Amino acid sequence: MNKKNFFRQFIVVLKKSRKHQIIFGAATFLLIGLIFLSIFYFRGFLIGARGQGGAITGKSEKENTQQDQKYVLPKGTRLIDGMPVPEEEANRLPIGVMIENLATVRPQSGLSEANLVYEALAEGGITRFLAFFADDKDIPEIGPVRSARVYYLDWASELSAVYIHCGGDPYALKLAREYGMKGLDQMYNGNFFWRSSTALAPHNLFTKTTLLKQALQAKGWKNEGDFQPWLFKKEKKLNARPTDVQDIVINFSTSSYQVIWKYDRENNQYLRYNGGFKHLDKNSDAEITAKNVIVQYMVAKIKDPGDIKGRLGMHTIGGDKALIFHDGEVIQGIWKKASRQERTRFYDNEGKEIEFNPGTTWIEVVPPEKTVSY
């Protein structure tokens, strides 16, 4: 075949295939678009820390941030716990107090009045509380107040809370300064605390709400919260609550730090046992209760092998599994926290955000290797 005939036939074929080229080009463009959409979708779907067991599902950081901006509770709803209050009391500045949990200091003061409480391991298998108060109650004694740890800063940060402590891990103190947190360290603000004569230091340091309100005024901190709330719902009526509910048993370390939550069907709440005994409040002998109990699984490791005190670090940013208990039922899901200042949010395994019962919530931060039964 000569060159002239070859090019003539090539042009004919090209003209005939032009329609197919257009179809092929459109299909290719569509396929490439689908590939890019899939990449972005799965990036958002899998974003977060990878704990034991693989990637954690949930929403992307951008989606969480956008969703946070839409959360508006009905007027007269307290933002931190969903309880109905006068409108002017709905958004008080949360005050987070580090509280000790050695067996020798129990019962502690003020825990039954907290709106939100974190319990997590510290060094040596002990646990420690970060209790948040954000209402107008007059609490005559809160404590014993103890020292700061790094991961508690992240939980205080997401509520833009005042962080109350006495000294602490040097790295935690350094980070608190760098973060510009509202902090009240007894080491430099002793007039807002006192030491009791009934125990030896460092287990005898206490404060109270009247002193803490004075501290807010002295520091020029406005008594108004700056955080995004969770979602809240109406709790189930008595006839819709289960009659046979297993105890929630959390084995942090030794029997002295075993936590048991027993469901009270009549009042639709959980009763706390600490180290085998009812956990009471020293101020009133009231039993500590919660409307919601969350087991938040979180990797915990000694952050510095050379630290003779064995201080822990925790993967507070990212996500992992979670168990959410309310109404006598359990929801298996996940938690996600996109950044230090982002609110931790909880989702069921279908990706729907959890709606909590109004009232106090206790968050039990548990390493994945620890045993939890329910």
Helices and strands as residue ranges (DSSP letters): H 3-46, H 61-68, G 87-89, E 95-99, G 103-105, G 111-113, E 116-121, G 123-125, E 127-133, H 150-157, E 162-165, H 170-179, E 182-185, G 190-192, E 194-195, E 205-206, H 209-219, E 231-232, G 238-240, E 248-251, G 255-257, E 258-264, E 269-274, E 277-278, E 289-290, E 292-297, E 300-302, E 312-314, E 318-326, E 329-337, E 345-348, E 355-356, E 361-366, E 371-373
